[in-house]
Amino acid sequence: MTKFEIRGLRADVLIGEDERQEILKGVDLTINSGETHAIMGPNGSGKSTLAYAIAGHPRYEITEGEVLVDGENILEMSVDERARAGVFLAMQYPVEVPGVSMSNFLRSSVTAVRGEAPKLRQFSKELQGAMKDLSIDPTFAARGVNEGFSGGEKKRHEILQLELLKPKVAILDETDSGLDVDALKVVSEGVNRAKAGGEMGVMLITHYTRILNYVKPDFVHVFANGRVAESGGPELADTLEAEGYERFVKAGA
Amino acid sequence: MTSPSIEPKAHSHGLGDIPFSKLATHGSFDVNDFPVPNGREEEWRFTPIRRLKGLHDGSAVADGTDKLDVDAPEGVTVERVGRDDSRIGKAGFPADRVVAQAHTSFEEATVVTVAQGKALDRHVTIDREAQGGTRFDQYVIDVKPLAEAVIVLNQTGTGVRAGSVDVHVGEGARLTLVSVQDWDGDTVDVTQHNAQVAKDATFKSIVVTLGGDLVRLSPKVAYTGRGGNAELHGLYFTGDGQHHEHRSLIDHNLSHTRSRVEYKGALSGKDAHGVWIGDVIIGEGTTGTDSYEHNRNLQLTDDTRVDSVPNLEIFTGEVEGAGHAAASGRLDDIHLFYLRSRGIPEDEARRLVIRGYFLELINRIPVEQLRDDIMAKVERKLAAHE
């Protein structure tokens, strides 16, 4: 049982040497293990900033608040410590790291998160199985991390990492964006497999309701103007689908 | 004029005056045709003249020896020959005084010949260990038509060295030449590579510079037939006080020739100095040239220096592709963020990114064992800087 709490979180985006802008303006949210929370909102509302700020992206600076995993403030941890504490971010734009092979990267990552190196044979079997589940061609293991991958291939690999690392909390930042329906299904199935144990909390950031047909949320939050503007059950997504974000955009302006 | 001899321009076509390239496709075999450089000349301005140990002003005395170990499969002949061997000096003129000095003063040359049509079943290794003193040298590598070879020149040891490596890649032949500068920390090495790439031939040069106090290496390429293809890949890791200078020149003197130049360096430590000069000439009247050059530098510490200068001279409107790029900077913090966001600790993430940066280039080496050998050398150097 894990409790993931965001309390009064404020953060700036660092634009230049002396230029910064506040994006998160006091975010409060609690996610218990097994729960899936959809964070929906208009473009530019700060959804992605929330994801990156929690993960510790160097372009963002947290100015106030805390993010707790079972009471421990992960904002006091380094980026890699946060990941080892069980927080995983599936990025909207995964980074290409030339020359570092996917298999080497995944083994280093799994070793770090699990605290011991998996046996080579066992790991390669596990990796092959996980890749097959996501319809990823085995040759990708030898390629550079995300190097020359299409948008859809990158997203599949994010979910591959999610499945291998088995985090306590998964933040999925617009994992559905740019995917066709077939790819969306494959990726959603991966998320649902990871959820199946009932231990993982999910923060599913999306602009559209489409993915919510495949990954069922327990709660839906509207994110606008740097904070949670409204919370509800799955039915809130239907309202947003029908009415759009207009009323929240106006409220924020 | 710093380069006094007038070589007939290869791309002259007898129609009167043509634009004259400022880049050095000319030169001389005679050291006396070059004035003693003072360091202000264009071709010397990045080089620390005082550290050349007299190579540049005639004061260096040839008193050194090299130990050579050659491992070559069937189809390859390796000869040690004297000054008067007619095969020496046929691939291009020395472009600077030090290389001309070496040509003027050398006593012995090494000629490696790969027989026509022979596809070697394993690579040729030339282990060259400098055993002190000053030595001037000439190497000739002659790959006959339709032959295929991988040749590794693995250079270690201590001393002051200058010379040329002449390379002839015959019609339809394929050569990968790997030149490793793994010298001891006090070694000075000034060398020019002259490659002549024949019709439909492919020349791949892989330069790996790790050692030495001062290494100045000038790989030059010209074509003797259409369809010639040259790829120059370079890797350097420049540590405290080291000067690594690479000066490539591709002379697209004929139509339908292709070149790629990709040099990647990492620098770490006080006064580590990397220089890359990338000259490309696309000759008058040529068509269908495809050329691209690229230099990247990873500055691992703030006290390093990089000079990166691409020069592109185009004398025709009929170019298929010509471009260049250069970038120098620190490790990309977004790369590090991505790896660390997957739990990988910072120091390990740094190691992965730096190795990846070099592996991208090392993976272009065709023989797995060679890739491993070179990566092992890079690892040793990296370990010393972590």
Interface residues (C-beta under 8 A of the other chain):
Chain A: A55 G56 H57 P58 S78 V79 D80 R82 A83 R84 L89 M91 P94 V95 V97 P98 G99 V100 N104 F105 S108 S109 A112 V113 G144 V145 Q161 L165
Chain B: D333 I334 H335 F337 Y338 L339 R340 S341 R342 G343 I344 P345 E346 E348 A349 L352 V353 R355 G356 Y357 F358 L359 E360 N363
